[in-house]
Amino acid sequence: MPTAYALKESNQKSLAAMYQKPKKDHRVTEGFTVKAMMKDSIVVGPSSAGSFQERPSGPTAFRKCYKRGDFPIALEHGSQGNRIAWKVEIEKLDYHHYLPLFFDGLCDTIHPYDFFARQGIHDMLEHGGMKILPVIPQLIIPIKNALNTRNKPIICITLKVLQHLVVSADMVGEALVPYYRQILPIFNIFKNVNKITTRVEEGKVADIAFKDFDELLQNRLVPKVRTHGIPVNTGDGIDYSQQKRENIGDLIQETLEIFELYGGEDAFINIKYMIPTYESCIYN
Amino acid sequence: MMSLQDIGSNGKEVQPKITSRPKQWTEEIENLYRFQQAGYRDELEYKQIKQVDGVDRWPETGYVKKLQRRDNTFYYYSRKRECEDNDVQKVKVYAY
């Protein structure tokens, strides 16, 4: 049987240090308190509100209905990419039932649900005509849910869908005006998100479209320097996100201008109420 | 008038031949692209197989809007151009 060896004093001290609870620094305090005014106190900033934090939506009704086979659609793989084949003519579909379900699928990020939702909405808006207008009130909640995920690709797709919706039929733009207070708050948050920059090893600044940023962070290739809402000098770099229509700030500006153009007389004042920094594209 | 399947001198049916592959996009190529996406050679074959007189087209551009495939599902096409420049050479132009 091995004999027990007494631990050296230095080892005893390091073991004790390992299992010791970290001491709370009693000088740390929040701002605007009496303690913050005292000498030697350390004032910490307020905690983050999390307005840019992504909020996943969970499985959607669109996914449930698709798995049940409720949709008259099939995926066709072609040499030019995927297409939707409709088993029933779109003109004969009940828009009140199907269009809100397709809009609900905007929150999905998994293939093939995201493709079906996007392409299905596109086809139904292209061929809907006057059937779209009565369905507008039912589309607001799915649009709001998609925007509230704060997921940048989902927001980009939703903005493009909104642009298509407004121009798809007459009076749709005006019908959306009463619902601006439900969908525009997210526009206000992301309106100035134009660029995210990173600092590479030797201290150079590289401009990368936001979808590449997360990949770099995950691979720990670059440390993070995030700028929100501050115009950054790109040097001689090229911002490809603008070309590919994935720059959120520009997409929001484009969408608001389309809202104003097709929203009638009251559109601008309602947009201005929700987004005070927006300037009219008609009156300027 | 030439029919879709003409009888040749040896008594066998003559299938239309591919005359060329286009090098540049035109509106005719765009419509041919849409028919071939749906599984038909061109408008002539579509009308013969589906027994229809006309094809649904977009009024502004004249491009094909809707086609019914052989399995009776429907393909819908955009009012704007869908045939990209790198797809033009894949389109087949048939002659009868």
Interface residues (C-beta under 8 A of the other chain):
Chain A: A74 G78 S79 Q80 R83 I84 A85 W86 K87 V88 E89 I90 D123 E126 H127
Chain B: Q37 K65 K66 R69 D71 N72 T73 F74 Y75 Y76 S78 R79 E84 D87 K90
